[in-house]
Amino acid sequence: MNTPTPYRLKFSMNWNNKLNCAAFTTLRRHVDGRFVPGTDVLVVYKDKIIGTARVMDVRIIGFAQIGRYTAFLDTGYDLPETLNLVRLMYGADAEQKQYDLVLLRWVVPPIKPLEFTLKPI
């Protein structure tokens, strides 16, 4: 029996220092079945696998449902800046798309703390 290859959850930045926490969130464009509670994902930071995290919960939300709590906790930025980041990452139709707000917990955390990313927008 073949074991499915875990999904690779890629980060280019350590938004809000989230990858140094025991649990963290990520906001991704919704794809049916991509994130399933109880499954493990490989976390990739700057093209290197840094650990394994378990999907604890997933909420499907629309662009208009991205609130201030989600913005600050996920990116470290206030809501207007976060919405602009989402537009930049997902393109002109970002406001019409659905998103997975994913809660993850480390199963195998990074060996050493990662650099913190918070830059002026």
For each residue, the residues with C-beta under 8 A, 3 or more apart:
1:
2:
3:
4:
5:
6: 39 40 41 42 52
7: 34 35 39 41 42
8: 41 42 44 49
9: 26 41 42 43 44 53 104
10: 44 45
11: 14 15 19 26 43 44 45 46
12: 45 46
13: 117
14: 11 17 18 19 20 45 114 115 116 117
15: 11 18 74 75 76 117 118
16: 72 73 74 75 76 118
17: 14 20 21 76 116 117 118
18: 14 15 21 24 25 26 74
19: 11 14 24 43 45 50 110 114
20: 14 17 110 113 114 116
21: 17 18 24
22: 105 106 109
23: 56 103 104 105 106
24: 18 19 21 53 103 104
25: 18 70 73 74 101 102 103 104
26: 9 11 18 74 101 102 104
27: 66 70 74 86 99 100 101 102
28: 31 34 35 99 100 102
29: 90 97 98 99 100
30: 34 60 97 98 99 100
31: 28 34 100
32:
33: 36
34: 7 28 30 31 100
35: 7 28 39 41 55 58 100 102
36: 33 39 55 58
37: 55 56 57 58
38: 54 55
39: 6 7 35 36 54 55
40: 6 52 53 54 55 107
41: 6 7 8 9 35 52 53 54 55 104
42: 6 7 8 9 49 51 52
43: 9 11 19 49 50 51 52 53 104 110
44: 8 9 10 11 47 48 49 50
45: 10 11 12 14 19 48 50 110 114
46: 11 12
47: 44
48: 44 45
49: 8 42 43 44
50: 19 43 44 45 110 114
51: 42 43 106 107 108 109 110
52: 6 40 41 42 43 106 107 108
53: 9 24 40 41 43 104 105 106 107
54: 38 39 40 41 104 105 106 107
55: 35 36 37 38 39 40 41 58 102 103 104
56: 23 37 103 104 105
57: 37 102 103
58: 35 36 37 55 100 101 102 103
59: 100 101
60: 30 98 99 100 101
61: 65 66 70 98 99 101
62: 65 97 98 99
63: 66 83 86 94 95 96 97 99
64: 95
65: 61 62
66: 27 61 63 70 71 79 82 83 86 99
67: 70 71 79
68: 71 72 78 79
69: 72 73
70: 25 27 61 66 67 73 74 82 101
71: 66 67 68 74 75 77 78 79 81 82 83
72: 16 68 69 75 76 77 78 82
73: 16 25 69 70
74: 15 16 18 25 26 27 70 71 82 101
75: 15 16 71 72 81 82 85
76: 15 16 17 72 118
77: 71 72 81 82 85 118 121
78: 68 71 72 81 82
79: 66 67 68 71 82 83
80: 83 84
81: 71 75 77 78 84 85 121
82: 66 70 71 72 74 75 77 78 79 85 86
83: 63 66 71 79 80 86 87
84: 80 81 87 88 121
85: 75 77 81 82 88 89 121
86: 27 63 66 82 83 89 90 94 99
87: 83 84 90 91 92 94 95
88: 84 85
89: 85 86 94
90: 29 86 87 93 94 97
91: 87 94
92: 87
93: 90 96 97
94: 63 86 87 89 90 91 97
95: 63 64 87
96: 63 93
97: 29 30 62 63 90 93 94
98: 29 30 60 61 62
99: 27 28 29 30 60 61 62 63 66 86
100: 27 28 29 30 31 34 35 58 59 60
101: 25 26 27 58 59 60 61 70 74
102: 25 26 27 28 35 55 57 58
103: 23 24 25 55 56 57 58
104: 9 23 24 25 26 41 43 53 54 55 56
105: 22 23 53 54 56
106: 22 23 51 52 53 54 109
107: 40 51 52 53 54
108: 51 52
109: 22 51 106
110: 19 20 43 45 50 51 113 114
111:
112:
113: 20 110
114: 14 19 20 45 50 110
115: 14
116: 14 17 20
117: 13 14 15 17
118: 15 16 17 76 77
119:
120:
121: 77 81 84 85
